Amino acid sequence: MIGDGFGWLNDQLLRMQWLADLVTLLLRDGFGLDTAGRIGASIHFFIYDVIKIFILLGVLIFGISYIQSYFPPERTRRILGGVSGLPANILAALLGTVTPFCSCSSIPIFIGFTSAGLPVGITFSFLISSPLVDLASVILLASIFSWPIALAYVVVGVVIAVIGGTLLGRAGMDRYVESFVYRNPVVEGGTEAALSRRERLQFATDQVTDIVSRVWPYILIGVGIGAGIHNWIPQSLIAALLGQDKWWSVLVATLAGVPMYADIFGTLPIAEALVAR
């Protein structure tokens, strides 16, 4: 009974089956399109995925940003400064999953952590984890695929961040850090106590506006590519290039993803279409 209830909530709240049914009715009864046909299915995929991703994105980023308002860079630095060794790498990787820093904004944070005296290996664990794994993308992954896949993504991301930071730390990469980093002024003190509830709500609202304004083109492009892959590219072609029996499939997929400087919210629809094919 509990499993059935969770499955229903997952389908209706995350997968938004109600939205898929509503789009089907709109296209079929309103425009006379066959949603089982190639054109109708592509249009359905595009409309449904775009609306679903934007709804989830807005709700999730608002809630998560409110929580993240308690973890400004200064507080994160103080937490990391209290541990060392492998536990510090693990903690840095975990903190990276709950802090609102993309790959670009993580660079200044990295400089600040390093100038404050944190080892390079620890800061790299944070730097790898922060843009790679975040709570919003995990829930979005669960909505498109499943919870086991979403949780596996988190585990793999954290493990990569821990291993990467540990290896870079043991390799003595500190000596390659430019000298200006260590002369960078460090801001002392945290700002979390100064924020009121209204300010946290405003911060969360601003985060939604900022993130959506930056990623919406990637979402539209990603969903458009996904709609094309899902309904126009033959499954035999996908299998020939990226089939699980091909030793090069993971390498090809990885290299293909390198030049796609897109947010995970834009690449997830492409991954969804590839899995479906």
C-alpha positions in Angstrom: 0.0 0.0 0.0 2.8 2.4 0.9 4.6 1.5 -2.3 1.5 2.2 -4.4 1.0 5.5 -2.6 4.7 6.5 -3.3 4.4 5.4 -6.9 1.3 7.5 -7.4 2.9 10.6 -5.8 6.0 10.1 -7.9 4.0 9.8 -11.1 1.8 12.7 -10.4 4.1 15.2 -8.6 7.5 14.5 -10.2 6.7 12.8 -13.6 3.5 14.9 -13.9 1.5 12.2 -15.6 -1.5 14.5 -15.3 0.3 17.1 -17.5 1.2 14.5 -20.1 -2.5 13.5 -20.2 -3.6 17.1 -20.4 -1.2 17.8 -23.3 -2.5 14.7 -25.1 -6.1 15.9 -24.8 -5.1 19.4 -26.0 -3.3 18.1 -29.1 -5.7 15.4 -29.9 -9.0 17.1 -29.3 -8.0 20.7 -29.8 -5.7 20.4 -32.8 -6.6 16.9 -34.2 -3.0 15.6 -33.9 -2.2 12.0 -33.5 0.1 11.9 -30.5 1.2 8.4 -31.5 2.4 9.6 -34.8 5.9 11.0 -35.4 4.9 14.7 -35.6 2.3 14.6 -32.9 4.6 12.6 -30.6 7.4 15.2 -31.1 5.2 18.1 -30.4 3.8 16.3 -27.3 7.4 15.5 -26.1 8.4 19.2 -26.5 5.4 20.8 -24.8 5.2 18.3 -22.0 8.9 18.3 -21.1 9.3 22.1 -21.3 6.4 22.8 -19.0 7.3 20.0 -16.6 10.9 21.1 -16.4 10.1 24.8 -15.8 7.5 23.9 -13.1 9.9 21.6 -11.3 12.8 24.0 -11.8 10.9 27.0 -10.3 9.5 25.0 -7.3 12.7 23.1 -6.5 15.1 26.1 -6.9 12.9 28.2 -4.7 12.8 25.7 -1.9 16.4 24.6 -2.1 17.7 28.2 -2.4 15.9 29.0 0.8 17.8 26.2 2.5 21.0 27.3 0.8 20.7 30.8 2.2 22.0 29.2 5.4 25.3 28.1 3.6 27.1 31.2 2.4 30.7 30.8 1.3 32.0 32.1 4.7 30.1 29.5 6.6 31.0 26.7 4.2 34.7 27.7 4.6 34.5 27.6 8.4 32.9 24.1 8.3 35.6 22.8 6.0 38.3 24.4 8.1 37.5 22.2 11.1 38.4 18.8 9.5 41.3 17.4 7.6 42.3 14.4 5.5 39.9 12.1 3.8 36.9 13.1 6.0 37.5 16.7 4.9 37.3 15.6 1.2 34.1 13.8 1.9 32.6 16.7 3.7 33.7 19.1 1.0 32.1 16.9 -1.7 28.9 16.7 0.4 28.8 20.4 1.0 29.2 20.9 -2.7 25.9 19.1 -3.3 23.9 21.6 -1.1 25.6 24.9 -2.1 24.3 27.0 -4.9 27.5 27.4 -7.0 27.7 26.7 -10.7 31.0 25.8 -12.4 31.8 29.5 -13.0 30.9 30.9 -9.6 32.8 28.0 -8.0 36.1 29.3 -9.2 36.0 32.5 -7.1 34.9 30.3 -4.1 37.9 28.0 -4.8 40.2 31.0 -4.7 38.6 32.2 -1.5 38.9 28.8 0.2 42.6 28.4 -0.9 43.5 31.9 0.2 42.0 31.2 3.6 44.4 28.3 4.0 42.3 25.3 3.1 44.3 22.6 1.3 43.9 22.5 -2.5 42.8 18.8 -2.4 39.8 19.7 -0.2 38.8 22.7 -2.2 39.0 20.6 -5.4 36.6 18.1 -3.9 34.2 21.0 -3.3 34.9 22.5 -6.8 34.1 19.2 -8.5 31.0 18.4 -6.5 29.3 21.8 -6.5 28.4 22.1 -10.2 28.2 18.4 -10.7 25.6 17.4 -8.1 22.8 19.5 -6.7 19.5 18.7 -5.1 17.4 20.2 -7.8 19.0 18.1 -10.5 18.7 15.0 -8.4 14.9 15.4 -8.1 14.6 16.3 -11.7 16.6 13.1 -12.5 14.1 11.1 -10.4 11.2 12.7 -12.3 12.6 11.7 -15.7 14.2 8.4 -14.9 13.8 6.9 -11.4 15.0 7.4 -7.8 17.6 4.6 -8.0 19.2 6.3 -11.0 19.1 9.7 -9.3 20.7 8.4 -6.1 23.3 6.5 -8.1 24.1 9.8 -9.9 24.6 11.5 -6.5 26.8 8.6 -5.2 29.0 8.6 -8.3 29.3 12.4 -8.3 30.4 12.5 -4.7 32.8 9.6 -5.2 34.4 11.3 -8.2 34.7 14.6 -6.2 36.3 12.8 -3.2 38.7 10.7 -5.4 39.6 13.7 -7.6 40.3 16.0 -4.7 42.3 13.4 -2.8 44.5 12.6 -5.9 45.1 16.3 -6.6 46.0 16.9 -2.9 48.4 13.9 -2.8 50.0 15.0 -6.0 51.1 18.2 -4.3 49.2 20.5 -6.7 49.5 23.4 -4.2 52.8 24.4 -5.7 51.2 25.2 -9.0 48.6 27.6 -7.5 49.4 31.2 -8.6 50.8 33.3 -5.8 48.1 36.0 -6.2 45.6 33.4 -4.9 47.3 33.3 -1.5 47.3 37.1 -1.3 43.6 37.3 -2.0 41.8 39.1 0.8 39.5 36.9 2.9 36.2 38.1 4.1 35.7 37.1 7.7 32.4 36.4 9.4 29.2 34.9 8.1 26.1 36.5 6.7 23.6 33.8 7.5 22.6 35.3 10.9 21.9 38.7 9.4 19.2 37.4 7.0 15.6 37.7 8.0 12.9 35.4 6.7 11.8 38.0 4.2 15.3 38.4 3.0 15.7 34.6 2.6 12.4 34.4 0.6 13.7 37.3 -1.6 17.0 35.4 -2.0 15.1 32.3 -3.1 13.0 34.3 -5.5 16.0 36.0 -7.0 17.7 32.7 -7.4 14.7 31.3 -9.4 14.7 34.4 -11.6 18.4 34.3 -12.1 18.8 30.6 -12.8 15.7 30.3 -15.1 16.8 33.4 -17.1 20.2 31.7 -17.6 19.1 28.2 -18.5 15.9 28.6 -20.4 17.6 28.6 -23.8 19.4 25.4 -23.0 16.2 23.8 -21.8 14.4 24.6 -25.1 17.4 23.5 -27.2 17.8 20.3 -25.1 14.1 19.4 -25.2 14.1 20.1 -29.0 17.0 17.8 -29.6 15.4 15.2 -27.3 12.1 15.4 -29.3 14.1 14.9 -32.5 16.0 11.9 -31.1 12.9 10.4 -29.6 10.8 10.4 -32.7 12.9 11.0 -35.8 16.3 9.3 -35.4 16.0 5.5 -35.9 16.6 3.3 -32.9 18.9 1.2 -35.0 21.2 4.2 -35.6 21.3 5.0 -31.9 22.1 1.4 -31.0 24.8 1.2 -33.7 26.6 4.3 -32.3 25.8 4.0 -28.5 24.6 0.5 -28.0 25.6 -1.1 -24.7 27.4 -3.9 -26.6 29.8 -1.3 -28.2 33.0 -0.8 -26.2 33.3 2.7 -27.4 29.8 3.9 -26.6 30.7 5.5 -23.2 33.8 7.2 -24.7 31.8 8.6 -27.6 29.0 9.8 -25.3 31.5 11.5 -23.1 33.3 13.2 -25.9 30.0 14.3 -27.4 29.1 15.9 -24.1 32.3 17.9 -23.7 31.5 20.7 -26.1 27.9 21.0 -24.9 28.4 23.7 -22.4 24.8 23.4 -21.1 23.2 23.1 -17.8 22.1 19.7 -16.6 18.5 20.9 -17.0 19.0 21.2 -20.7 20.9 17.9 -21.2 18.5 15.8 -19.2 15.8 15.7 -22.0 18.5 14.6 -24.4 19.5 11.8 -22.1 15.8 10.9 -21.6 15.4 10.6 -25.4 18.5 8.5 -25.8 17.4 6.1 -23.1 14.0 5.8 -24.8 15.6 5.0 -28.1 
